[in-house]
Amino acid sequence: MDDAAVVATPDPHHVGVALAVVGANYVSPLFEGTYQGLTTGVSWSYRRFAAMAMLTGYRLDKNGRAVYGVGDLMVHGQVSAWANERWSTGFILMVSAPTGSAQAGIGMGHAMLMPEAFATLMLGRVMLDAGAGYTRGLGGTNAHAEHGAVMWPLVDPMTMSELTMRAGVSVTTTRQLSVALRAIAAVPFVDDADNRLVGALRVAWRRGRFETSADLAQGLVGDPFGTRITIGTALQMN
């Protein structure tokens, strides 16, 4: 359930790289503490199509004990099915590979499949966006049994099966600066798991081929993390 995720509008053609740092505090039924992470990513787009891959290395404090490791590899592809000067609609498919340790709390322990449909509307300097999707763990319920109804992993809480929804508004205040507000919700299809709601604020500054952003997210309902801050920069190579 990535509150920092935003719908990209694919350029005619570009390749980019990104780097971000993240820090958060969390409380779960079994553990509490903080975590910090360093994320690297690469992106590509061509006309209606876009793709991105991301991997994060974490330091996770679990009840006073620190563990280190990489999280799950995240790969997503996007296609704009229909677009004009104001409207855009399309589909996103995100897949995670179990590269992170589930025992440590930085990985799911199995692959996840996360399809989503999205739409955006441009109104001058204002962009409205919304999306709805479904998250499903692969490998059968036994693969997720060790998590029970607890949202997992600690660094990016999800359940085995859930409906996800998000909505946001972004305002371009100048040619280089934009501000966005976003709400992200999840409804688990798992017994005893709580519904979740996250609110997020994003400020992004663009100059030339660089875009630097700061995201502040707050778990409002049912989410184990409290406050999460992400600061990142992206470079468009061409």
VEXKE-70138 format. One record per residue (C-alpha): residue number from 0; residue in one letter; chain; x, y, z. Coordinates in steps of 0.2 Angstrom, whole numbers. Each point is the difference from the previous one (the first is absolute). Example, Ala and Ser with C-alpha at 12.3 -4.5 7.8 and 13.67 -1.06 7.14 Angstrom:
BEGIN
0;A;A;62;-22;39
1;S;A;6;17;-3
***
This chain:
BEGIN
0;M;A;0;0;0
1;D;A;11;14;-7
2;D;A;-6;17;5
3;A;A;14;8;-10
4;A;A;-5;-8;-17
5;V;A;-7;12;-13
6;V;A;-7;-3;-17
7;A;A;14;4;-13
8;T;A;-5;9;-16
9;P;A;12;-9;-12
10;D;A;11;12;-11
11;P;A;3;-4;-18
12;H;A;16;-9;5
13;H;A;11;1;16
14;V;A;11;-10;11
15;G;A;3;5;18
16;V;A;8;-5;17
17;A;A;-6;5;17
18;L;A;7;0;18
19;A;A;-10;2;16
20;V;A;1;-1;19
21;V;A;-14;-5;11
22;G;A;-3;0;19
23;A;A;-15;-5;10
24;N;A;-6;-6;17
25;Y;A;-12;-14;2
26;V;A;-11;-10;13
27;S;A;-6;-18;-4
28;P;A;-8;-13;11
29;L;A;17;-9;3
30;F;A;13;14;-4
31;E;A;3;19;1
32;G;A;15;11;-4
33;T;A;6;10;-15
34;Y;A;8;-4;-17
35;Q;A;11;9;-13
36;G;A;2;-5;-18
37;L;A;10;5;-16
38;T;A;-10;-3;-16
39;T;A;8;-1;-18
40;G;A;-11;-1;-15
41;V;A;1;1;-19
42;S;A;-14;5;-12
43;W;A;-4;0;-18
44;S;A;-14;7;-11
45;Y;A;-5;0;-18
46;R;A;-16;8;-6
47;R;A;-14;-9;9
48;F;A;11;-12;10
49;A;A;10;2;15
50;A;A;10;-12;12
51;M;A;9;2;16
52;A;A;10;-11;12
53;M;A;4;4;18
54;L;A;10;-9;14
55;T;A;3;7;18
56;G;A;13;-4;13
57;Y;A;-7;1;18
58;R;A;6;2;18
59;L;A;-15;-6;10
60;D;A;-1;2;19
61;K;A;-11;-14;8
62;N;A;-3;3;18
63;G;A;18;7;2
64;R;A;9;-12;-11
65;A;A;6;6;-17
66;V;A;-1;-11;-15
67;Y;A;7;4;-18
68;G;A;-4;-6;-17
69;V;A;-8;4;-17
70;G;A;-19;0;-2
71;D;A;-10;-8;-14
72;L;A;4;5;-18
73;M;A;-15;10;-7
74;V;A;-3;1;-19
75;H;A;-14;9;-8
76;G;A;-6;3;-17
77;Q;A;-13;13;-6
78;V;A;-10;3;-16
79;S;A;-11;15;-4
80;A;A;-15;-8;-9
81;W;A;-7;17;-5
82;A;A;6;18;2
83;N;A;-3;18;-6
84;E;A;5;17;6
85;R;A;-11;-2;16
86;W;A;-4;-18;3
87;S;A;11;-15;2
88;T;A;-5;-18;5
89;G;A;10;-16;0
90;F;A;6;-15;10
91;I;A;15;-4;11
92;L;A;6;-17;5
93;M;A;12;-1;14
94;V;A;9;-16;5
95;S;A;11;-3;15
96;A;A;14;-14;1
97;P;A;4;-7;18
98;T;A;17;6;1
99;G;A;-2;7;18
100;S;A;0;-10;16
101;A;A;-18;-4;6
102;Q;A;7;-6;17
103;A;A;8;17;2
104;G;A;-15;10;-5
105;I;A;7;8;-16
106;G;A;-8;-12;-12
107;M;A;-16;-9;-4
108;G;A;8;-17;-2
109;H;A;-9;-3;-16
110;A;A;-4;9;-16
111;M;A;-14;13;-1
112;L;A;-11;5;-15
113;M;A;-8;17;0
114;P;A;-10;6;-15
115;E;A;-8;17;0
116;A;A;-11;11;-12
117;F;A;3;19;1
118;A;A;-7;16;-7
119;T;A;7;18;0
120;L;A;-9;17;-4
121;M;A;10;16;-3
122;L;A;-9;16;4
123;G;A;13;14;-4
124;R;A;13;-2;14
125;V;A;-10;-12;9
126;M;A;1;-19;-2
127;L;A;-13;-12;7
128;D;A;5;-19;1
129;A;A;-8;-15;6
130;G;A;3;-19;-1
131;A;A;-7;-17;6
132;G;A;8;-16;0
133;Y;A;2;-18;8
134;T;A;15;-7;9
135;R;A;2;-19;1
136;G;A;14;-10;7
137;L;A;6;-15;-11
138;G;A;4;-17;6
139;G;A;-16;-4;10
140;T;A;-6;4;17
141;N;A;14;-11;8
142;A;A;13;12;-6
143;H;A;-8;14;10
144;A;A;-5;-11;15
145;E;A;15;6;11
146;H;A;-7;18;-1
147;G;A;-18;-5;5
148;A;A;-11;16;0
149;V;A;15;11;4
150;M;A;4;12;-14
151;W;A;18;-4;-6
152;P;A;13;5;-3
153;L;A;4;13;13
154;V;A;7;12;-13
155;D;A;-14;-1;-12
156;P;A;-15;-8;8
157;M;A;-12;-10;-11
158;T;A;-11;-15;2
159;M;A;-1;-16;-11
160;S;A;-15;7;-9
161;E;A;-8;17;0
162;L;A;-8;14;-10
163;T;A;9;16;-2
164;M;A;-6;18;-4
165;R;A;8;17;-1
166;A;A;-4;17;-5
167;G;A;10;16;-1
168;V;A;1;18;-6
169;S;A;16;9;-6
170;V;A;3;18;-3
171;T;A;14;7;-10
172;T;A;3;17;9
173;T;A;14;5;-12
174;R;A;9;-7;-15
175;Q;A;12;-10;12
176;L;A;-10;-3;16
177;S;A;-15;-11;3
178;V;A;-10;-5;16
179;A;A;-11;-16;1
180;L;A;-12;-7;13
181;R;A;-4;-18;0
182;A;A;-11;-13;9
183;I;A;4;-19;-2
184;A;A;-12;-13;7
185;A;A;0;-19;1
186;V;A;-14;-13;4
187;P;A;8;-17;5
188;F;A;-9;-16;-5
189;V;A;8;-8;15
190;D;A;-9;-5;17
191;D;A;4;12;14
192;A;A;10;12;-11
193;D;A;-3;19;2
194;N;A;-5;12;-14
195;R;A;14;12;-3
196;L;A;0;19;-5
197;V;A;16;10;-3
198;G;A;1;19;-3
199;A;A;15;7;-9
200;L;A;7;17;-5
201;R;A;13;2;-15
202;V;A;10;14;-5
203;A;A;10;-1;-16
204;W;A;12;12;-8
205;R;A;6;-2;-18
206;R;A;15;8;-8
207;G;A;6;-6;-17
208;R;A;2;-19;0
209;F;A;-1;-1;19
210;E;A;-15;-2;11
211;T;A;2;0;19
212;S;A;-15;-4;11
213;A;A;-5;-2;19
214;D;A;-14;-10;6
215;L;A;-8;0;17
216;A;A;-12;-15;3
217;Q;A;-10;-3;16
218;G;A;-9;-16;4
219;L;A;-18;5;5
220;V;A;-10;-16;2
221;G;A;6;-18;3
222;D;A;18;3;-7
223;P;A;15;-6;10
224;F;A;11;15;-5
225;G;A;-3;17;8
226;T;A;10;13;-9
227;R;A;10;-4;-16
228;I;A;12;13;-9
229;T;A;7;-3;-17
230;I;A;13;11;-9
231;G;A;5;-4;-17
232;T;A;7;6;-16
233;A;A;-2;-6;-18
234;L;A;11;3;-16
235;Q;A;-7;-1;-17
236;M;A;14;-6;-11
237;N;A;-6;5;-17
***
